[in-house]
């Protein structure tokens, strides 16, 4: 979860080395170590061995051996943010349902939800995850991935524009988390939930602009998957802004949680389809990590499949929400008002 924004652009190194052959071997070994450290999040089809990686680099130190193994890292770059959005979205949905079931008359929209239990020690867990995760990824994107080479010939390094864009998005989520923490724990910055909703919407706007005006041009089937992602991000923006306008609306709060959940699921679907085992027939991932379809019909078929995947996710999430609501109503529906007030606080 802490690899929020960096997850969006795990890429191969562009650093010039005096010995390309040695650089390829070191690069492969480093990436294998990274993959092992993230193994709980990596689907089995993406697994590999260090021996195979190093052997590939040794046999073809220029590109081939390394590039043939790039898809797992691009997949991780979607799985990790997907995991974060999915966990936050599911937690948001559950918390909103529980607060509404306990006492509908006291319900209010919350842009973040406290973690109960443990004597309040984990109350701000969600905000700490956002702040710490965002900061770590911001450092990785801005400091590590760019190799501290911010400028070339007096202008921003064109080779790392992708990293600069991701850094800007991460900075917005980091600022949101810091402001929310200060609002809760400091008496000098006290903001209502409506104001926090607008700040969160600003962070989602930064994410929207990142994918809509991305310096990395997404074309064809890959572009279509990112268009659908942009639509889901737009839904996150609208629902979060609506939370500031309608602070007592249960449907608005539910829509926000569902939109975040769908965004997380779509990151997963993009990883499995474009960089995993679910690539549509007639399309393939090239060595330069571009998805190419053999014909226009194959591309259209892939887009129709994407529509079906998104439709299935929407139906599945809505069905899950209904099931969770039934469970919460049957288990907590008769709780007393005191419990409700405790949850609201």
N, C-alpha and C positions, 0 to 999 in steps of 0.2 A: 504493500500500500504506500510505502514511503517513496517509491519511484513513480510519482504522479506524472509530472510533465516530461522528465527524461524518457519515460516509457514511450512517449510519442515519437522519439527519434533516436533510437539506438542504431547507430550506423557504423559502417566500417571506417577505419582511420584514413585520413587523407594526409597525415603528417609525412613529409619527405624524410627518407632515411638514407643514410649513406650505403647501407647494405639492404636492398629490397628483399633479398632471399631471407635474411635473418629477421627482417621486420615482419614478413608474412608469417613466419613460424611463431614469433612472439605474439603477434596479433591473434593467431588462432588459439594459442594456449591461453591467453588472457580471456578471450571470449568463452572458451570452454569452462574456465573457472567461474565466470559470471553466470553461465547457464546452470552450472551445478548449484551455485548459491541460491538461484531462483527456482530450483527444480520443483518445489511444491506447487508453483504456479504454471509450470510448463506442461502441456499435454504430451502424452507418450509419443505421438507421431513426430514430435520435434526433438526427441532425444538423440544424442550422438555420443561418440567416444573421443577422448583426447588423442588416442592413437590415430584414429582416422583423420582427425583434423590436422595433426602435425604431418602425417603422411601426405595429405593433399597439398599442404603448403610447400612441403619439400619437393614434391613432384612438379608443382606448377606455382612457383612463387609469385607470379605476376598477378593473376586474377582467379583463374578457373577454380582451383581447389577451394579457395576461401569463399568465393562468391556462391558456389554451389551449396554452401551451408548458411547463407545469409538469412533465409526465410525464417528460421526459428527466432532470430533476434528481432526481426520486424514483427513477428507474431507476438513476442514478449512485449514489444512496444505498444501493442494494443491490448494485450491481456492485463497488464498491470494497471493502467488507468481504468480499464473496464472493471477490474476487481474493486478499486476504490469507489467508483461511482455506484456500482452494484450494491456494495455494503452500505454506503451512505443512503442510497435510495430505499433499500429494504428497511433499514432502521427508521427512516423518515416515515414510511408507510405504516409500519407497526406502531410507532409512537403516536402518530396522528389518530389511528384507529382506536388505540387504547384510551387516549385522552377524550375522544368523542364518546366512546362507550361509557366511560366512568361518569361523565356529566356533560351532556350536549350543551346545556345553557352556559357553561363556563368555558366552552372551547374557544381557543384563539390560535391563529396561525403562528407557527414557530419556524424560523429559518434554520435552527439547529435544535437538537433535542438532548437533554442531559441523560447521562447513564445512571440508572438507579442502583442502590445497594452499595456495599463496601464502605458504609458510613460516609458516603459522599466523596470518597477519594477519587472515583472515576467519573465524577459528574461532568467534567469538561473534556472527556476523552475524545469526543468527535472533533472539538476545536483544536486540541493538541495534535491530533493526527493531521489535520489540514495545515496547521502552522509548521510543524516539524517536517512533515512530508514535503510540503511546498518549498521550504527553505533548502532542504537537502537536494531536491531535484533542481532548484534554481542554481545552486552552486555547481551541480554536475553539468547542467546545460551551459551556463555562462562561463565557468572557469575551466572545468575539465575537458568538455567536448570541443571547446574552441582553442585549447592549448594556450590560452591567454593571448592569442593573436587576434585582438579585436579589430585592428586597423591594418590595412595594406595600402601603401602609397597614399596615406592620408584619408582613406575612406573605409567604411565598415567592410570587414572581410567578406567578400561575396560567397566564399566557400562555406560560411557558417551562418548565413542569414536564417536558415531554418532554426538554429539554436537560439539566435536572438529573438525570434518570434515566440518560441516556446518559453523563453525566459520572461518575456512580457506578460504572457498569460499566467505563468506561475506566480509572478509578482502580485498580480491582482488577487489570486486566491490566498496568497500569503497575507496580503494587507487585510483582506476580509477576516481571516482567522484572528489576526492580531487585534483588530478593532473589536471583534466580538468578545475576545477574552478581556480586553481592557474595559469594555462596557459592563461585563459581568463582575469583574474582580476589582475595579477601581471606581471610586466615587467621583472622579474628575471627568470621566467620559461615560456618561450614562445615556445610552441610546435606546429608544423603543424598538420593538421587533419590526415595526414597519420600516424604520430607517435601515436596519440590518438587512431586511429583504431587498431594499434598493441597492445596497452595497454588494450583496451576493449576485444580484442581477447584473451589475456592472462587470463582475468577474466572468459570468457566463457570456456577456457581450464580448469580452476580450477573447474568449475561446471561440465564439462564433466568427469574429473577424479573422482570427488566425486561420481557421479552416476555409473560410470563404475567399480570403485574399492570400492564400498560402503561396510562398515563393516556390515551393515544390509543386509543380503542376501535376494535378491528378486528371488523367484522361481515361476515356473508355469506361470499362467496367469498374476499375478502381475509382474513377471520378464519380461514378453513380453511387457507389457505397458511401463515399464521403458527402455527397449531396444529401443522402438520407440522414447521415449523422448530423449535418448542419441543421436539418429540419428538427431533429430531436433537441439539439441545443437551443434552437429558437423557441421550442415549446418550454424548455426550462426557463428561458428569459421571461416569456409571457406569464407563466404561472407564478414565478417569483415576484414579478411586478404586481400581479393581481393580488398577491398576499399582502402587499403594502396598502393596496386600495381597499381590499375587503378583508380586514384582519380577523373577522370572526367566521369566515366562510370555510366550512369543512371540505366541500368539494374542491376549492382552490388549493388547500393544503394537500389533499390527496393527489390532485393533478401534478403538483410539484414533485411529490415523492415518486409517482409513477413515471414521470418524465426522466428523472435522474436514474431510476432503475432501468428504463428502456435504453438510455444512453449507455449505461454500463454493459447491458446485454448486447447492444449493437457493436461495441468495441470488440467483444468476444466473437461475434459473428463475422466481423470483418477479418479478424485474425485467422479464424478457421477456414474462411472461404478464399481469401486472397493469398494467404501464406501458409495454408495448411491443407488438409486432406479433402476439403469440400469444394475445390476448384471446379466450376462448371465444365462440362464437356465442350471441347473446341477452344478452350482458353488455357493459357499456361503462363507461368512466371518465368520471365527471361532472366539472363545472367545479370542484367543491369537493374533487377528488381522492379521491372515494369511488367504489368499484367497485359498480355496481348491476346486478342482473340483472332482465330484464323479467318473468320468471316463476320460480316455484319449480322447475319442470322445468329451466330454463336454469341455475339455480344448482346443482342436483344434478348436471347434466351436467358443469358446470365442476369440481365436486369429484371426480367420477369421473375426469376428465381429469388432475387433480392426483395422484390415486392412481397412475394409469398412468405419469405422468412420474416420480414418485419411485421406483416399481418399476423403471422402465427405467434410472434412474440407479444403483440398487443393483446390478442385473445388470451394467451397464456397468463400474462400479468394481470389482466382484469379478472380472470377466473381465480387466480391466486388471491387477489385482494378480497374478492367475495368470500372465499374460504376462510381467510384470516379474520375477516369481520365477523363471520358466523362464530368462529372459535372464541374471539375476544368477547363477543356479546354473551355467549353461553357461559363463559368462565368468569368474566369480570363485570357483567352488566348490572349486577345487584350490589356492587361495592358502595360503601357509604360515601357521603360527601367529603369527609375528611381525607379519604384516600385520593379523591379527585383533586383536592386542593394541593396535596403533596406532589402529585404528578405535575400540576400546572406550574408550581414553583420550581 
